[in-house]
Amino acid sequence: MNRTCILALDQGTTSSRAIVVDRECRIKAISQKGFRQFFPHAGWVEHDPNEIWASQSGVAAEALAAADLTAADIAAIGITNQRETTIIWDRKTSSPIYNAIVWQDRRTADYCERLKTDGLEKMIRDKTGLVIDAYFSATKIKWILDNVPHARERAMRGELCFGNIDSWLVWKFTRGKTHITDVTNASRTMLFNIHTLKWDDDLLRLFDIPPSILPDVRSSSEHYTDTAPSFLSGRIPIAGIAGDQQAALFGQLCTQPGTAKTTYGTGCFVMMNAGDTPAISHNGLLSTVAWQIGGRVAYALEGSVFAGGATIQWLRDGIGILRNASESKTLALSVPDSGGVCFVPALTGLGAPYWDPYARGTLFGITRGTGIAHIARAALEAIAYQVYDVIRAMENEMGTPLQELRVDGGASANDFLMQFQADLNRTRVVRPENMESTVLGAAFLAGLATGYWKDEQEIANGRLIGRSFEPQGDPDTIQHGIDRWHEAVRRSQGWAEQE
């Protein structure tokens, strides 16, 4: 059997994608489908798990058809996914007992504050590498068990399964035969000890979560199982799983300590390879598992910005000042600067390094002369300022300046944003020719597990640079903008606590 390609699945926050990749890392076909976002209350964000499954399985079949391939042509499936998003389903029927609670959701923020007040922050950070925040899965699981009728009793009887999106997809592709996750997704639950690489009994007791609902934890690159033959008309090995940001780090081949990437998606996620030992941060960063391949574990430092592309989406869909996302670049370049406007896009609070769920989006500096071009420019600048803050925290943590930032994600195609990022950080920004780093990372992990690629060097030989952005601009002007940004952030913090 001549298996010529890898099928990589990228289940994201707003859409599901499937990409067929060949041995030279070329994309042979791609299919994508969006799905609905639900906002039941202020700060709540949900998805329909069945709609996620329908969209992901549908685009997988469409991508194969577009490439004129069948299951027999596919060496392996790699899965990458939005992390932290939480689903609990019935073990027998595979029916979700509640909507998926999305990583952006803030409904458990008050409970997280109580945990901090109880002095649990150090214990949780030491075990998991994470800060206490509604971002992670543990408090979402607890909320479902506490608020869905009879959920806790059913969980105690072993009738329910928990999983992030990766677990849900594997469960569905195998018709309920395989309940697993990988170490990268497990490390984002706030229930997983990143030192022992096991679910932590102390944390399970703290959040009152029965171990029976948890998936088995596996490495990021191995032959886990095969798809049921009823899907895609044949069995295909599922052989790679990684959360989207870890997959992007691997897809950018940041395999050496100190190398870093930023993915500009719905949020912005900065991740740096920290080597083979967890680096517990004291600068508002997260320590997480980057990947496990064979017996080798790599760790990473991460800073999460909640509103990256979501900032531009809000300008388009929320207040209607953009017709499309690409218009933001044209508008930004139509004015020499932001006209004194500073935008803090804390639309769902602030992530790293501030971790303030009560911050709210704020526009400062508006005058009679302010136009939509100034606001669009301030929005793009705000994305870069947030990434700047995270990178500075990483540099402080590692004790050395970053030499190069590798970028990917939809907004990385915006030349204005990439140049402004290079100017702010005084660091070269490198954009690959193929910006699909996240899904390529999933493909690489699956291909390595099945021998499709011999080793990482064979993959690296096919990596092409698209464009580099070197630092420019007047340092004094840049520093003035940074100072104004930090003042704006200070004024936006804690706003919701005043309500």
Buried (B, 14 or more C-beta within 10 A) or exposed (E): EEBBBBBBBBBBBBBBBBBBBBBEBEBBBBBBBEBEEEEEEEBBBBBBBBBBBBBBBBBBBBBBEBBEBEBBBBBBBBBBBBBBBBBBBBBEEBEBBBBBBBBBBBBBBEBBBEBEEEEBBEBBBBBBBBBBBBBBBBBBBBBBBEEBEEBBEBBBEEBBBBBBBBBBBBBBBBEBEBBBBBBBBBBBBBBBBBEEBEBBEEBBEBBEBBEBBBBEBBBBBBEBBBBBEEBBEBBBBBBBBBBBBBBBBBBBBBBEBBBBBBBBBBBBBBBBBBBEEBBBBEBBBBBBBBBBBEEEBBBBBBBBBBBBBBBBBBBBEEEEBBEEBEBBBEBBBEBEEBBBBBBBBBBBBBBBBBBBBBBBBBBBBBEEEBBBBBBBBBBBBBBBBBBBBBBBBBBBBBEEEBEBBBBBBBBBBBEBBBBBBBBBBBBBBBBBEBBBBBBBBBBBBBBBBBEBBEEBEBBEEBBEEEEEBEBEBEEEEBEEBBEBBEEBBEBBBEBBEEE
